[in-house]
Amino acid sequence: MRKNFVIAFVVVFLFLTGLLNTELVAKEEIKWGIDHYKYVYPTKEEYAIEFQLATEDTKKLQKALLRLPTGKTMVLKNTFNFNDFAINLKADGLSKEEFVRKYPEGKYQIILYPKQYGNLQVGVIHDFPPTPDITSPQDNDTDVSLTPEIKWSSLSGIDGLILYIKAEGLEEEKFELSTGDTSLDFLDSPLQSGTEYELRLETKDTDGNGNDMITSRVIHFTTVSQ
């Protein structure tokens, strides 16, 4: 009786140890996240979603199964044994109706194989941060200064604020701002003359685990010709 008890104790101990190791492997070696995007243009809104998965120990990870709240699953296979296993799946250009139907609120789960990697899950709520209100320049403004001061209304309750500006044939510029900022000037980096620019001001909320909700206001303007 005593011998059987000892054997049973060892089996349970090893089983629990395996579970703990699975959690540690998943937390330490696997990084994944879901980013939700809302783009607000002057005449429309578009939505996007991006799934990200990465691990440094590629050869041991054979595949990952992504399960959506709708019950739909996607299989991600590590076919070529890359040194770094990184996958980015993004669906964009969605209307609000498409976005809510295809990627609803609820539990998103990723199941990793071999099974010692465990599985990960996150609960998603479509609670986007506030949409920035750009006050200067206005959409479709022309003859904008080459050293403009971009202005927007104050924002609260956000975790991040980023401004992007780009033009055809030019590299996109990115400015990481303080969440309390309400303006940015280009005195030190003048714009090109007679050029149409796209300006995107982005607010972000994050849960600290790689899952972000992002709202962007997008406008266009043209600089003065010289």
N, C-alpha and C positions, 0 to 999 in steps of 0.2 A: 504493500500500500504506500509506504514511504517512498519507495523507488519510483512508483508511478507518479506520485505527486511531484517529485523532483524533475522528472522528465517533462511533465506538463508545464511546470514553472519555466523550464528552460525554453520550451517551444513558444510559450506566450512572450517571454522576454525577447527572444530573437525576432518574433513577429512585430512587436512594438518597436524594437530597434530599427527594423527595416522600414517601418512607417516614418519614424523620425528621420532616418537617413534620406528617404524619398523627399520629405519636405525640405531638408537642407540642400539637397542637390538642386531641386527646383528653384529655391530662392537664390542660391549663390551663383548658379551657372546659367540660368535661363532668364532672359529679359524680354518682356513683351508688354505691349500697351495698345490702347485703342484711342485714336484721336478723332473727334467729331468737328466738322467745319461748317460754318454758316457764312456765306458771302452775300453781302447786301450791296446791290448796285442801284443806281438811280431809278431803274424801272423794273427790277426783278430781284428775286432771291434764289440762290443756289446752295445746295448742301453737298457735303462729301464726308466720307469715312475712310480711315486708314488703319489697317492692322499691321503691327510690327512685331517680329519675333527674331531674337538673336541669341546665339550661344557661342562661346569660344571653343567648346569641346564638340566639334561638329561630327566627327566620325562615329561617335557613340549614339548620336541622335539620328534615328532613321526616318521618322516622319512625325507630323503633328496633325491632329484632327481639330478643326475649329468648328464649334457648334454654336449656332445663333439662337436667339430666343424663339424664332419661328420654327425651330426644329431642323432647319437646313444645315447641312454640314459641308465643309470644304476640307479636302485632304491635301496637306502640304508635304511633299516627299523630298528627302535629301538624296537625290538620285546620284549626284556626282561626287559626293564626299568632299565638299569644299572645306577648306581650312576654317573658314568662318561661316556658320550657318545663319544667314540673315534673309528674312523675307519681308517685303513690303507689299501689301495688297491694298489698292486704293480704288474706290468707286467715287467718281465726281460728276459734276454737272447734273445733279439730281434735283428735281422739284421737291418741295416740302412733302407732298403726298407720296412720292416715290421713296423718299428717305425714311419716312415714318413706317411705310408698309414693309420695305425690305430690311430695314435695320431698326426695329422697334426698341423701346425701353425693355429692360429685363436682364437676364443673366447670360453673359457671354462666357463660354468655357473653351479652354484649349487642353486637349489630352495628348500627352507626349509618349512616344514609343522609342526605345524600350520603356517599360512601365516604371522602372526605378526613378525616372525623371518626374513621375507624378503627374498632376494636372493643376491647372490654374484657372481661376475664374474671377470675373468682375461684374458687379451690378451697374447697369447704365441707366441714367435718367437724362433726358434731353433738356437739361437746364443750362442753356447757353448764357454766357456773360453779356452785359449790355452792349448794344451796337454804338460804336463811336459816332459822334456828330462832328464832321469836319466843317469848320466855319470859314476857313480861308486856305487855299482858293476854293471856289465853287466848281462843281462839275462842269466841264466844257468851257471853262474860262480860257481866254486867249490873252496874249501880251503879258503873261505873268513874268515877273522879274526873274533874272538868272540867279538871284540870291534871295529867294522868297522866305518868308516866315510862315511855316505851316501851323495853323491854329485849329484847335478842337475844344469842345466843351469838356469840363472836368468829369472824371469818371470815378466811381467808387465800387468797392466789392469785387475787385479783380486781383488776380495773382500775377499778371504780366501784361506789358504793353509794348508792342513792336511796330515800327513804321518801315514799310518797304516802298522803294521807288524804282521804277525801271522805264526804259524806252527801247524801242526796236534797235538792235545792233549794239546796245550798251549793256554792261553787266548790271544786274540788279543790286541795289545797295540796301543794306539792312541796318536799322538803328534800334538798339534795345534801350528802352526808355524807363524812367521811373514811373510807377503807376499814378503818381500825383502830377506828372507833367501835363501841360496844356498847350505846348508849342515847341517847335524845332526850327531853327534857322539854318540856312545853307551858306552863310558868309564864308566859311572855310572850304566849301566844296561847291563852287558855282555849277549851275546846270548848263546844258548845251543850248545855244540860241536856236529859235525856230523849230523846237522839237516837242513832239507830243509825249507826255509822260503819263504813266499809270501810277497812282498813289494808293497804297493800301495800308490802313491803320487797323491793327489787330489787337483785340483784347483776349485774355486767356484765363481760364480757371483750370486748376489741376488738383488731382487728389493725392499727389506726391508719389504715386506708384506708376507713373508713365502714362496715365490716362487723362487726356486733356479735352476741354471744350473750348473752341476757338470761334470768335465772331470777328469778321472783317468788314469794314466799310471801304468800298472801292470807287474812286473817281478818276477822271482824266482831265488834263489841262495841257495847254500849249504855251511855251515860253516865247518871249518877245524876239523878233528877228533883228539882227544887227548887221 
